[in-house]
Amino acid sequence: MNNQRTEKREIRNILTDNAINVISTEEASNWVDPSDSISWKIDDKYITAHKGKGKFEFYNISKDRCLTEKERIEWVTHMCEKVWVDKYDFGQLMIKAIKKWNL
């Protein structure tokens, strides 16, 4: 009986916004990664985040604000604090932007 209670009360910790929220197993299984709905584009002047299959542009990072290594590291650190950003993907995106922009 005690094991059944333990199973029913099983919880997961999910790190969000630098805080640990305790949620149920059911909530965890229904969780949707917010970064799944984000797509990124790199052009000659900007890294741009799009939501909703690219229809809604909502975040721009200017090439002019990524000229030094320090600025680029600060951008990666800043963006990785956001719940809606996939940390690995954004790091790879910044590498692609650096190459495209010849920085």
CYANA upper distance limits for C-alpha pairs under 8 A (distance plus 0.5 A):
  1 MET  CA      5 ARG  CA      7.01
  2 ASN  CA      6 THR  CA      6.73
  3 ASN  CA      7 GLU  CA      6.63
  4 GLN  CA      8 LYS  CA      6.63
  5 ARG  CA      9 ARG  CA      6.50
  6 THR  CA     10 GLU  CA      6.42
  9 ARG  CA     24 SER  CA      7.67
  9 ARG  CA     25 THR  CA      8.48
 10 GLU  CA     24 SER  CA      7.03
 10 GLU  CA     25 THR  CA      6.61
 11 ILE  CA     22 VAL  CA      7.07
 11 ILE  CA     23 ILE  CA      6.22
 11 ILE  CA     24 SER  CA      5.18
 11 ILE  CA     25 THR  CA      5.95
 12 ARG  CA     22 VAL  CA      6.56
 12 ARG  CA     23 ILE  CA      6.23
 12 ARG  CA     24 SER  CA      6.81
 12 ARG  CA     25 THR  CA      6.84
 12 ARG  CA     28 ALA  CA      7.40
 13 ASN  CA     20 ILE  CA      6.60
 13 ASN  CA     21 ASN  CA      6.42
 13 ASN  CA     22 VAL  CA      5.53
 13 ASN  CA     23 ILE  CA      7.09
 14 ILE  CA     20 ILE  CA      6.29
 14 ILE  CA     21 ASN  CA      6.29
 14 ILE  CA     22 VAL  CA      7.35
 14 ILE  CA     23 ILE  CA      8.19
 15 LEU  CA     19 ALA  CA      6.39
 15 LEU  CA     20 ILE  CA      5.34
 15 LEU  CA     21 ASN  CA      7.19
 16 THR  CA     20 ILE  CA      6.80
 16 THR  CA     21 ASN  CA      7.62
 16 THR  CA     83 VAL  CA      6.74
 17 ASP  CA     81 GLU  CA      7.47
 17 ASP  CA     82 LYS  CA      7.46
 17 ASP  CA     83 VAL  CA      6.75
 18 ASN  CA     81 GLU  CA      8.23
 23 ILE  CA     27 GLU  CA      6.57
 23 ILE  CA     28 ALA  CA      7.09
 24 SER  CA     28 ALA  CA      6.71
 25 THR  CA     29 SER  CA      6.67
 26 GLU  CA     30 ASN  CA      6.89
 27 GLU  CA     31 TRP  CA      6.61
 32 VAL  CA     36 ASP  CA      8.31
 33 ASP  CA     84 TRP  CA      8.06
 34 PRO  CA     38 ILE  CA      8.08
 34 PRO  CA     83 VAL  CA      7.50
 34 PRO  CA     84 TRP  CA      5.30
 34 PRO  CA     85 VAL  CA      8.07
 35 SER  CA     83 VAL  CA      8.01
 35 SER  CA     84 TRP  CA      4.98
 35 SER  CA     85 VAL  CA      5.66
 35 SER  CA     86 ASP  CA      6.10
 37 SER  CA     51 LYS  CA      6.35
 37 SER  CA     52 GLY  CA      6.83
 37 SER  CA     53 LYS  CA      7.89
 38 ILE  CA     49 ALA  CA      7.05
 38 ILE  CA     50 HIS  CA      6.15
 38 ILE  CA     51 LYS  CA      5.38
 38 ILE  CA     52 GLY  CA      7.76
 38 ILE  CA     53 LYS  CA      8.24
 38 ILE  CA     54 GLY  CA      8.46
 38 ILE  CA     84 TRP  CA      8.13
 38 ILE  CA     85 VAL  CA      8.33
 39 SER  CA     49 ALA  CA      6.32
 39 SER  CA     50 HIS  CA      5.61
 39 SER  CA     51 LYS  CA      6.86
 39 SER  CA     53 LYS  CA      7.69
 39 SER  CA     54 GLY  CA      6.98
 40 TRP  CA     47 ILE  CA      7.47
 40 TRP  CA     48 THR  CA      6.08
 40 TRP  CA     49 ALA  CA      5.13
 40 TRP  CA     50 HIS  CA      6.51
 40 TRP  CA     93 LEU  CA      8.46
 41 LYS  CA     46 TYR  CA      8.50
 41 LYS  CA     47 ILE  CA      6.24
 41 LYS  CA     48 THR  CA      5.68
 41 LYS  CA     49 ALA  CA      7.12
 41 LYS  CA     50 HIS  CA      8.33
 42 ILE  CA     46 TYR  CA      6.39
 42 ILE  CA     47 ILE  CA      5.07
 42 ILE  CA     48 THR  CA      6.91
 42 ILE  CA     97 ALA  CA      6.82
 43 ASP  CA     47 ILE  CA      7.14
 44 ASP  CA     63 LYS  CA      8.36
 44 ASP  CA    100 LYS  CA      8.16
 44 ASP  CA    101 TRP  CA      7.32
 45 LYS  CA     62 SER  CA      6.42
 45 LYS  CA     63 LYS  CA      5.69
 45 LYS  CA     64 ASP  CA      8.19
 46 TYR  CA     60 ASN  CA      6.71
 46 TYR  CA     61 ILE  CA      5.92
 46 TYR  CA     62 SER  CA      5.08
 46 TYR  CA     63 LYS  CA      6.03
 47 ILE  CA     60 ASN  CA      6.19
 47 ILE  CA     61 ILE  CA      5.57
 47 ILE  CA     62 SER  CA      7.08
 47 ILE  CA     63 LYS  CA      8.06
 47 ILE  CA     97 ALA  CA      7.86
 48 THR  CA     57 GLU  CA      7.44
 48 THR  CA     58 PHE  CA      8.05
 48 THR  CA     59 TYR  CA      6.15
 48 THR  CA     60 ASN  CA      5.03
 48 THR  CA     61 ILE  CA      6.95
 49 ALA  CA     57 GLU  CA      6.46
 49 ALA  CA     58 PHE  CA      6.46
 49 ALA  CA     59 TYR  CA      5.51
 49 ALA  CA     60 ASN  CA      6.97
 50 HIS  CA     54 GLY  CA      5.24
 50 HIS  CA     55 LYS  CA      7.17
 50 HIS  CA     56 PHE  CA      5.89
 50 HIS  CA     57 GLU  CA      4.92
 50 HIS  CA     58 PHE  CA      6.49
 50 HIS  CA     59 TYR  CA      7.79
 51 LYS  CA     55 LYS  CA      6.93
 51 LYS  CA     56 PHE  CA      5.68
 51 LYS  CA     57 GLU  CA      6.98
 51 LYS  CA     58 PHE  CA      7.76
 52 GLY  CA     56 PHE  CA      6.65
 61 ILE  CA     65 ARG  CA      7.64
 62 SER  CA     66 CYS  CA      7.46
 63 LYS  CA     67 LEU  CA      7.19
 63 LYS  CA    101 TRP  CA      8.11
 65 ARG  CA     71 GLU  CA      7.10
 65 ARG  CA     72 ARG  CA      8.41
 66 CYS  CA     71 GLU  CA      5.70
 66 CYS  CA     72 ARG  CA      5.54
 66 CYS  CA     75 TRP  CA      8.23
 67 LEU  CA     71 GLU  CA      7.19
 67 LEU  CA     72 ARG  CA      7.78
 67 LEU  CA    103 LEU  CA      7.24
 68 THR  CA     72 ARG  CA      6.89
 69 GLU  CA     73 ILE  CA      6.68
 70 LYS  CA     74 GLU  CA      6.63
 71 GLU  CA     75 TRP  CA      6.70
 72 ARG  CA     76 VAL  CA      6.78
 72 ARG  CA     94 MET  CA      8.18
 73 ILE  CA     77 THR  CA      6.62
 74 GLU  CA     78 HIS  CA      6.46
 75 TRP  CA     79 MET  CA      6.47
 76 VAL  CA     80 CYS  CA      6.50
 76 VAL  CA     90 PHE  CA      7.65
 76 VAL  CA     91 GLY  CA      6.98
 76 VAL  CA     94 MET  CA      8.01
 77 THR  CA     81 GLU  CA      7.12
 78 HIS  CA     82 LYS  CA      7.87
 79 MET  CA     85 VAL  CA      7.10
 79 MET  CA     87 LYS  CA      8.30
 79 MET  CA     90 PHE  CA      8.21
 80 CYS  CA     85 VAL  CA      6.68
 80 CYS  CA     86 ASP  CA      7.78
 80 CYS  CA     87 LYS  CA      5.75
 80 CYS  CA     90 PHE  CA      8.15
 81 GLU  CA     85 VAL  CA      8.38
 85 VAL  CA     89 ASP  CA      8.48
 85 VAL  CA     90 PHE  CA      7.44
 86 ASP  CA     90 PHE  CA      6.58
 87 LYS  CA     91 GLY  CA      6.78
 88 TYR  CA     92 GLN  CA      6.83
 89 ASP  CA     93 LEU  CA      6.53
 90 PHE  CA     94 MET  CA      6.65
 91 GLY  CA     95 ILE  CA      6.95
 92 GLN  CA     96 LYS  CA      6.85
 93 LEU  CA     97 ALA  CA      6.71
 94 MET  CA     98 ILE  CA      6.62
 95 ILE  CA     99 LYS  CA      6.86
 96 LYS  CA    100 LYS  CA      6.59
 97 ALA  CA    101 TRP  CA      6.37
 98 ILE  CA    102 ASN  CA      6.39
 98 ILE  CA    103 LEU  CA      5.64
 99 LYS  CA    103 LEU  CA      7.00
